[in-house]
């Protein structure tokens, strides 16, 4: 799915970080700009991606279990 086929007309961005306060900051910083999804870690991100594709992934590199590069 691309931003053009998204009902909101906004790019769908997935933010991935194991620190909830970082995700909270991203939510506040980018509110209204994108159709945002949030995952607290790579495994949760993978589950979200199975259900709904995104246009962009913004990921922390150093997370427990899987690095950001491995996720991408």
Buried (B, 14 or more C-beta within 10 A) or exposed (E): EEBEEBEEEBBBBBBBBBEEEBBEEBEEEEEEEBBBBBBBBBBEBEEBBEEEEBBEBBBBEEBEEBBBEEBE
